[in-house]
């Protein structure tokens, strides 16, 4: 097959790798708009379950990806200046640039051609291809150009976010809630390498305006966030990498493909940073599209129909959980009076996918502490 992939993120590269590994005679090229060593994120995080998908289908890539990873078992929620530890939450963390380098290395080793500094907004140059994969991100130019066929819906959420890094090492994946004179500031932070942590700051629109963040420069915003989280940073600075404020958009598409053009990754559907599911969703798309090829070979219409049939239920389920998590952060005001244990418990159960029995199984200490605080409530038998 002659395949052209637009977008050199994890989704596009992983799919290229799987297809070329299966049949070296495939003619596969990837077109990436940015330079080779550019990355505008910090770290990425995978749960055990998420990485198992990669390990099962491509153990050699799994080994390359996890070469420089750090792994920790705990989460922490800081509310009212009290840290509540959430046990048995194993996450594998790595630098985004390290993940991309591992994918570049594995793709090149088997003959995938990766073209950098190549912005593609029209697929007419690929008219002789069997398959065109649009893995060009949440703001996908390909999806936009053919939106009458894909019928996307773009739901821009109200809260504002800025991606920073820091040399303060947060071993527990930490969610920090700090009251400022202007409103609530939230940090989502975790160590992803021996030297750095991701530090994502989130504020609601009212706090954003009251603090004057809408009128601040990038450097001024960084300074404001450092002050808001002084106690947590412990003398370390925040680091910027084009760290401008943005609103997150939940992307959905009524149709996942048009003719021989298929969407995967963030171009197809987004999760949300609060559940860390974006890279997982993207790489699972790559696996599902590859497995559809394994089933139907180069019968592209059948392959793409199978991709949707097999992938959509799991994709929709994860996105629904991501949306519920997003809404939890957007509606925190009534919860801020909760004690730290009840607040952490509310966080754990926010998506609707975790009930008390699951909390008891996963983190008995949290479940039992919550039960003691709420004797008026009835819990499942055995709880």
HUHU-V748695 format. One record per residue. N is the residue number from 1. SS is DSSP state (alpha for helix, beta for strand, coil for the rest). PHI is phi in whole degrees, 0 to 359 (* if undefined). BURIAL is b if it has 24 or more other C-alpha atoms within 12 Angstrom, else e. Layout:
BEGIN
N:SS:PHI:BURIAL + N:SS:PHI:BURIAL
END
This chain:
BEGIN
1:coil:*:b + 2:beta:258:b + 3:beta:234:b + 4:beta:239:b + 5:beta:242:b + 6:beta:258:b + 7:coil:115:b + 8:coil:254:b + 9:coil:272:b + 10:alpha:303:b + 11:alpha:295:b + 12:alpha:295:b + 13:alpha:293:b + 14:alpha:294:b + 15:alpha:296:b + 16:alpha:301:b + 17:alpha:297:b + 18:alpha:299:b + 19:alpha:290:b + 20:alpha:291:b + 21:alpha:297:b + 22:alpha:289:e + 23:coil:205:e + 24:coil:294:e + 25:coil:281:e + 26:coil:299:b + 27:beta:263:b + 28:beta:236:b + 29:beta:229:b + 30:beta:247:b + 31:beta:242:b + 32:coil:245:b + 33:coil:287:b + 34:coil:266:e + 35:coil:296:e + 36:coil:300:e + 37:coil:263:e + 38:coil:274:e + 39:coil:210:b + 40:coil:251:b + 41:coil:245:b + 42:coil:243:b + 43:beta:248:b + 44:beta:234:b + 45:beta:227:b + 46:beta:232:b + 47:beta:282:b + 48:alpha:305:e + 49:alpha:297:e + 50:alpha:297:b + 51:alpha:287:b + 52:alpha:299:e + 53:alpha:299:b + 54:alpha:290:b + 55:alpha:302:e + 56:alpha:291:e + 57:alpha:263:b + 58:coil:212:b + 59:alpha:301:e + 60:alpha:291:e + 61:alpha:288:b + 62:alpha:304:b + 63:alpha:299:e + 64:alpha:293:b + 65:alpha:296:b + 66:coil:266:b + 67:coil:303:e + 68:coil:248:b + 69:coil:285:b + 70:beta:239:b + 71:beta:232:b + 72:beta:225:b + 73:coil:253:b + 74:coil:237:b + 75:beta:246:b + 76:beta:214:b + 77:beta:242:b + 78:beta:252:b + 79:beta:219:b + 80:coil:55:e + 81:coil:68:e + 82:beta:244:e + 83:beta:265:b + 84:beta:253:b + 85:beta:274:b + 86:beta:249:b + 87:coil:280:b + 88:coil:59:b + 89:coil:236:b + 90:coil:283:b + 91:beta:230:b + 92:beta:262:b + 93:beta:238:b + 94:beta:206:b + 95:beta:292:b + 96:alpha:301:b + 97:alpha:295:b + 98:alpha:292:b + 99:alpha:298:b + 100:alpha:295:b + 101:alpha:298:b + 102:alpha:297:b + 103:alpha:292:b + 104:alpha:302:b + 105:alpha:300:b + 106:alpha:290:b + 107:alpha:295:b + 108:alpha:295:b + 109:alpha:298:e + 110:coil:247:b + 111:coil:100:b + 112:coil:282:b + 113:beta:269:b + 114:beta:248:b + 115:beta:256:b + 116:coil:263:e + 117:coil:56:e + 118:coil:234:e + 119:coil:272:e + 120:coil:246:b + 121:coil:241:b + 122:coil:214:e + 123:coil:266:b + 124:alpha:300:e + 125:alpha:291:e + 126:alpha:251:b + 127:coil:295:e + 128:coil:266:e + 129:coil:270:b + 130:coil:283:b + 131:beta:215:b + 132:beta:239:b + 133:beta:252:b + 134:beta:267:b + 135:coil:241:b + 136:coil:260:b + 137:coil:88:b + 138:coil:299:b + 139:coil:261:b + 140:coil:321:b + 141:alpha:297:b + 142:alpha:292:b + 143:alpha:299:b + 144:alpha:296:b + 145:alpha:296:e + 146:coil:248:b + 147:alpha:295:b + 148:alpha:295:e + 149:alpha:266:e + 150:alpha:282:b + 151:coil:52:e + 152:beta:286:b + 153:beta:239:e + 154:beta:239:b + 155:beta:254:e + 156:beta:282:e + 157:beta:280:b + 158:beta:283:b + 159:beta:291:b + 160:beta:249:b + 161:beta:228:b + 162:beta:219:b + 163:beta:271:b + 164:beta:241:b + 165:beta:238:b + 166:beta:201:b + 167:coil:271:b + 168:coil:287:b + 169:coil:266:b + 170:coil:264:b + 171:coil:295:b + 172:coil:285:b + 173:beta:294:b + 174:beta:248:b + 175:beta:244:b + 176:beta:242:b + 177:beta:244:b + 178:beta:238:b + 179:beta:279:b + 180:beta:245:e + 181:coil:299:e + 182:coil:250:e + 183:beta:141:b + 184:beta:273:b + 185:beta:241:b + 186:beta:240:b + 187:beta:241:b + 188:beta:251:b + 189:beta:217:b + 190:beta:199:b + 191:beta:290:b + 192:coil:236:b + 193:coil:207:b + 194:coil:297:e + 195:coil:237:e + 196:coil:220:b + 197:beta:235:b + 198:beta:284:b + 199:beta:218:b + 200:beta:266:b + 201:beta:257:b + 202:beta:229:b + 203:beta:223:b + 204:coil:277:b + 205:alpha:300:b + 206:alpha:293:e + 207:alpha:295:b + 208:alpha:303:b + 209:alpha:285:e + 210:alpha:298:e + 211:coil:280:b + 212:coil:77:e + 213:alpha:296:b + 214:alpha:293:e + 215:alpha:248:e + 216:coil:271:e + 217:coil:285:e + 218:alpha:301:b + 219:alpha:292:e + 220:alpha:292:e + 221:alpha:298:b + 222:alpha:300:b + 223:alpha:297:e + 224:alpha:299:b + 225:alpha:292:b + 226:alpha:301:b + 227:alpha:292:e + 228:alpha:297:b + 229:coil:243:b + 230:alpha:305:e + 231:alpha:299:e + 232:alpha:277:b + 233:alpha:283:b + 234:coil:52:e + 235:coil:91:e + 236:coil:278:e + 237:coil:267:b + 238:beta:273:b + 239:beta:242:b + 240:beta:252:b + 241:coil:218:e + 242:coil:54:e + 243:coil:271:b + 244:coil:270:b + 245:coil:290:b + 246:beta:212:b + 247:beta:255:b + 248:beta:277:b + 249:beta:250:b + 250:beta:276:b + 251:beta:258:b + 252:beta:225:b + 253:beta:225:b + 254:coil:294:e + 255:coil:241:b + 256:coil:270:b + 257:beta:212:b + 258:beta:220:b + 259:coil:53:b + 260:coil:252:b + 261:beta:254:b + 262:beta:235:b + 263:beta:265:b + 264:coil:219:b + 265:alpha:67:b + 266:alpha:295:b + 267:alpha:296:b + 268:coil:275:b + 269:coil:196:b + 270:coil:254:b + 271:coil:264:b + 272:coil:198:b + 273:alpha:304:b + 274:alpha:290:b + 275:alpha:243:b + 276:coil:56:b + 277:coil:259:b + 278:alpha:300:b + 279:alpha:291:b + 280:alpha:300:b + 281:alpha:301:b + 282:alpha:298:b + 283:alpha:287:b + 284:alpha:291:b + 285:alpha:301:b + 286:alpha:301:b + 287:alpha:296:b + 288:alpha:295:b + 289:alpha:293:b + 290:alpha:294:b + 291:alpha:293:b + 292:alpha:294:b + 293:alpha:296:b + 294:alpha:302:e + 295:alpha:278:e + 296:alpha:241:e + 297:coil:60:e + 298:coil:271:b + 299:coil:280:e + 300:alpha:298:b + 301:alpha:303:e + 302:alpha:294:e + 303:alpha:299:b + 304:alpha:289:b + 305:alpha:296:b + 306:alpha:294:b + 307:alpha:304:b + 308:alpha:294:b + 309:alpha:300:e + 310:alpha:281:e + 311:alpha:265:b + 312:alpha:298:b + 313:alpha:301:e + 314:alpha:294:e + 315:alpha:298:b + 316:alpha:297:b + 317:alpha:297:e + 318:alpha:294:b + 319:alpha:292:b + 320:alpha:299:b + 321:alpha:297:b + 322:alpha:295:b + 323:alpha:293:b + 324:alpha:297:b + 325:alpha:296:b + 326:alpha:302:b + 327:alpha:295:b + 328:alpha:299:b + 329:alpha:292:b + 330:alpha:279:b + 331:coil:231:e + 332:coil:278:b + 333:alpha:309:e + 334:alpha:293:e + 335:alpha:265:e + 336:coil:292:b + 337:coil:278:e + 338:coil:294:e + 339:coil:293:e + 340:alpha:303:b + 341:alpha:294:b + 342:alpha:295:b + 343:alpha:295:b + 344:alpha:296:b + 345:alpha:296:b + 346:alpha:299:b + 347:alpha:298:b + 348:alpha:299:b + 349:coil:262:b + 350:coil:296:b + 351:coil:278:b + 352:coil:85:e + 353:coil:268:e + 354:coil:237:e + 355:coil:257:e + 356:alpha:296:b + 357:alpha:299:e + 358:alpha:289:e + 359:alpha:298:b + 360:alpha:299:b + 361:alpha:289:e + 362:alpha:278:e + 363:coil:215:b + 364:alpha:305:e + 365:alpha:297:e + 366:alpha:294:b + 367:alpha:299:b + 368:alpha:290:b + 369:alpha:296:b + 370:alpha:293:b + 371:alpha:300:b + 372:alpha:296:e + 373:alpha:284:e + 374:coil:229:e + 375:coil:295:e + 376:coil:287:e + 377:coil:268:e + 378:coil:258:e + 379:coil:251:e + 380:coil:304:e + 381:coil:304:e + 382:coil:94:e + 383:coil:276:e
END
